[in-house]
Amino acid sequence: MAKELESGKQLPEKKIRIGAITATIWRNESKSKEGETYTYRTVSFGRSYKDKSGVWQSTNSLRINDLPKASLVLSKAYEFVSFDSVDEEEIQ
């Protein structure tokens, strides 16, 4: 089940950050055509930076030096989703 605030806004299941690079894992629920509820995950990806006026911004564009960190963050996100899915299947 997706985590929510009292306001009804969904919280991420997990955030993985290395420096300015972040992967956010979201747990979602939907219903199939047959009416069965199922869970799936999505991953948001971005890089934080300060603009010229010192205000924090976010982008999904990467610099060459960001690529090793991006690779590691995405690998960790995949690891989390894969192992967590295996654990859920073992429980059922």
C-alpha positions, 0 to 999 in steps of 0.5 A: 500500500502506498504511504500517504500524508494526512493531506492525501499526498502520496509519499515516496517509498524510498529515496536514493541519493548520491550527491546531487543525483536522486532516484525516488521510488514510488509504490502505486496501486491500480486495478486490472480489467478483471477488478483485481488490485495490483501494485507496481513501482515507478522511479523518478530520477533527477539532479539538484543544483543551485541556479545563479541566484542561489535557489535550488532547482531540479533537472533530469539533464546530466553532466558527464561527471554525473554519469557514474553517480547516476549509474550507481543510483539507478542500480541501487533503485533497481536492486531495491525494487527487485529484492522487495518484489521477491520478498512480496512474492515469497510472502504470498 
